[in-house]
């Protein structure tokens, strides 16, 4: 058994989301958002860390890592657990992070996500973006949406990931999992093929460049339901990020295409709960003719008004979602303040003695 396997398996017992293995340090777990040293392991020198890390990959993968200095892959321990892994080089030598992928795919209800996400799983075409910083649970939310489709609809779902994270078993739908580097050359190459593969639904693990974003919007405009991710923390910033990826001379056309294809943006952040564990907080924008006009006319600053007036459609602003959890005494004031878009709105919680002054 590889040396790291027991440490990886213990993650579930310790409610750890990540394992960090770095030269010159003891291994560390991330538990409920905080880093904790693993006391019963020694500080790892380069030889010891290399031995642990290279046991988990093939010789070809090792060569690729040593050549490129960064390497992503998925690792499974039988049927017990699965991990998303990143190997990298840093100042003291090798470094690595292992993110646990739950073996059971949580449902939208399990995750206590807004019910409107079920509606977003029942769309027939268009672009749905789940956004947020690294570690905000985007993959878990998308897996829950794909699971809802798989359990309730007869469709062909293609997932394009780097690496494959959640593995869905065929239920009512048929699932095709594709991994970058193993089954397809790139996100863009795989997106070009989806119409020939008779795909109804496509999950794009990361929309990281102009070509991928352009092809995702084109597929959505042609009648495919496309789910994608971006590292943005609000609906407004997501739209700006997509438009800004394109050269200035293409931005007007891009606004038109995006206005026609965008069905929803779910911006997500993960906060610690007062009672332990973590909870997802979502800003939700649902596409409409008013949203389309705002995108076309480049009046993104007006988007917040659409969100605030669209509560009956399941829309909610990030700060409103944070305020709701604060009033329910589920999260700390400091955490809400740090995640807030308009921090001034939460200052009276931090300094109640100044309220009304």
N, C-alpha and C positions, 0 to 999 in steps of 0.2 A: 504493500500500500504506500503511495506517495506520502512523504512526511507532512505535507500540508493538509491532507484529507481530514484528519481528526480535527484540526483547527477550523477548517471550513464547515464541517458538520456541526461543530459546537456553536456556530453562528446562530442557528435556530434556537438552541437552548438559551442563549444570551440575548435574544431579540436584537441581534446585530444586523445592520443593513450592509456593512462593508467590512472587509479585512484589508489592512494595509501592511505590506511586507517591503521593507526598505533597508538597504545596507546601512549599518551603523546604528540601528535602533532595534528595540524589541518589536515584534508584531503588535498591531493595534486594531481594535474593533471600533467601528462607529455604532454607538447605541443611542437611539432616540436623538440623533443629530449631534452627539458629542463623542470625541475621541477618547478611548480608554486603552491604556497599556495592558498587555497580556502578561501577567506577572510570572507565570510558570514557564515562560520561554526566555532563552538567552538573547542578548544583543547579537545580531547576525552580521558576520563579516561578509566580504564579497563572495568568498568560496561557499560559505554555508547558504547564503541567500540564493546564489546561482544554482546550487544543487537542488534546493527546494523548488525553484521556479521552473527549471528546465526538465524536471521529472514530469511536468504536466503537459508538455508540448512535444511535437515530433521534431526530428532533426531539421527538416525543411522549414518548419515554423521558427525554430531557433535561429537558423541562418537568416531568415527574413527579419527577425527582431534585431539581430546584431548588425544587420546592414542598414535598416531603416530607423533604428533607435526608438521606435514606437510600434506596438503590436496589439491589436484587439482580437479576442477570440472568445468562444463560449466553452465552458468546461462542465461536464456532468459527472456525478458520482453515482453510477448505477441509476436506479429509479428514485434514489433518495433526495438528490438535490442538484441544482443547476446554477451556474454562475456566469456573469458577464465579466470578463477579465481584461485588464489593460496592463501591459508591461511597458516600462519606459526607462530611460537613463536620466539620472539626476546627479547632483554634485558629488555624492559619496559613492555612486555606483548604480547598481540596479534598483529599480523601484517597481511596485505593482499594487494594483487595487482590484479586489474581487468583490463584485456586487451580487448579492444573492437574488436569485429569481425564484419566487415562490412556486412550488410544484403544483399547487392548486391555484387556478386562475380565479381571483376574486371577482364577484359580480359587481355591477353598478350599485346594487342595494348593499352588498357587503361593505363596500368602500364608503357608503353614505354620500355618494356623489349626487348632485342635483338631478332630479327626475328627467329634466329636459334632455339629458344625455341619451336616454332611451329613444327620444324623438330623433336625435342626430344619428342614431344607429339604424333608423328606419327610412332614411332618405334614399332616393334612388340614384341620385347623381350629385355632382358638385364637389367643392373643396371644403373640408373641415380641418382646422388647425388646432392642435393641442400644444400649448406653448408654456415655457417656464424655464428657470435656470436648471443646470445639471443637478440631479438628485431631488427634483421636485415631484417625482412620481408620474411623469408623462407616460412612460412605457406601461405602467400598471393601469393607468386610466384607459389608454388605447386598447390594452389587452381586454379590459372589461367590456369596452364597446364592441370589439371584434367577437368576443364570447357571446354577447347578446345577439348579434347577427347570426352567429353559428347555431345558436339554440333555437332561433325563432324563424329563420328564413332559409330558403333554398337558393343559395347564391354561390358563385365561385369567388373566393377571397384569395388574393395574392399578397403575401407580405414580403417586403424587400428590406432587409436589415443588415447591419454590420456591427456585431454578429447577430444571429438569430437568438432572441431572448425567450419569450414565452412560446411554448410549443402547443398549438391547438390541435386536438384530435377532431377528425371529421364528425360532425353531428348532422344537422339538417343541411348545412353548407359543406362545400368541398374546399379544403384549405391547401394552398400551395405555398410552402416556405422557401424563400430564396435568400442565400447569404452572399454578400459582396465578397469577391475573391474566390469563393468556392463554386457558386452556381451561376454567377453573372459577373461581368467585368466592373460595373458601377451602377449607382442608382439610376443615372441617366439611361444607360444601356438597357436596363431592365424595364424602365418606364416606356421606352420606345416599343417594347415588345408586348405590353399588356393588352392592347387591342387585338393582337393576333392570338393571344392566349385566352380569348373569350372571358376576360375578367369583368366581374360586376363591381367588385370592391378591391381597392388597392391600399395597402398600408406602406407608406414611405418612412422608413425609420428616421431619416434625417434629411431635411431639405437644406443642404449646406452650400449650394452654389447656383449661379444663374441658370445653367442648363437644366438642372434638376427641378428648380422652381418653375421654369418655363414649361417643361414637359408635364409637370404635375397639373398646372393650370390648364394646359391643352387637353389632357386626358379628362379632367373634370368637365371641361366645356363640351367634350364629345360624348358625354353620357355615362362616364365611370364615376363612382363614388370614391373619392380619394381622401385618405386621412394622412396628415403629415405633421411634423414637429418643427418648431423653431425655438431658439433660446431667447425669447422675449417675455416680458412680464406683464404686458397689457395688450388689449385689442388694438389700441391706437398705434403702439410701438410695433406691433406685428405687421400691420398694413404698411407703415413707413419703411420697415426693414425690407419687405418684399419689393416695394417700388424702388428703393434706393439701390438694390442689387443691380438693376438694369441701367444701361447708359442713358444719359439725359434725353437723347433723341428717341428712345424707346419707351420712356416712362408714361407718356400720355396713352399710348396703345396698351401698355401693361395695366394701367388703371381701368381701362375699358374691359379688358379680359377678366381682371380680378373682380370687378364689380358684378360681372355676369356669372362667375363661377363660385364665388365665396358664399358658403352656406352658414358657417359658424366659426367663431374663434373661442376656444376655452383656454384662458390663461390660468395657470395653476401655480400655487406655492404650497410648501409643506411646512407646517408649524407644529411645535411641541404642544401636546395637550397637558393641561394642569394635572390630570389624573394619570398621566403616563402614556407613552405611545405618541403617534403623530396624526395630524388630520390635514386633509387637503382643503385649501381655500381656493375658490374659483371665481374669476371674472368671466362672464358669458355674454357674448354678442351673437345674436341670431340674425342671419341675413334677411334683408327685406328691400323693397324698392327705395326706401329712405336711406338705408345703408349704401345701396348701390349708387345713389345720387351723390352721397358724401364722398365716396371713393373716386367717382368720375370727376367731380368738381374740386378734388383735393382740399376738402374742408374737414380734415381729420379731427380738428379741435372740437367739432360739433358732435363727435361720436358719443361722448359721455352723455349728452342729452338724450340720444336715441336709447342708450342702455338704460338710463334711469326711468325713461317713460315706457320701457318694454317689459316691465315686471310680469305682466300677464302672459308673456311669451316665454318666460323662464330666464329673462336677462337679469344680470346683476353686475354692478361695478365692484372691483376688487375691494375698495375701501368700505363699501356697504357690507360686503361679505365678512370682512374683518370685524367691523363694528357689531355685526350680528353675533359673531362668536364671542366677542368681548362681553357683550351684554348677557350672554348665556353663561358667562364665567368659565368658558372652556379653554381659553388661552390667556397667556400673560400679556399685560399692557406693553411691556418692552418689546416682545416679539411682534406684536401687531404694529407698533410704531416703526420697527425696522423694515417691515414688509409693505407698509402703506405707500401709496402713490402720493397723496397729499398729506404729508406728515403733520402739518399744522392742525389738521382736523383731530389728531389724536393727542395733541399736547396737553389738553385739559385732563386726560386720563393720567398722564405722567405727573402733572402738577395740579392736583385738584384744588389746592389752596389759592391758585391764581385764577380759577374759573370765575368769570363774571367781572374780572378786573379790567 
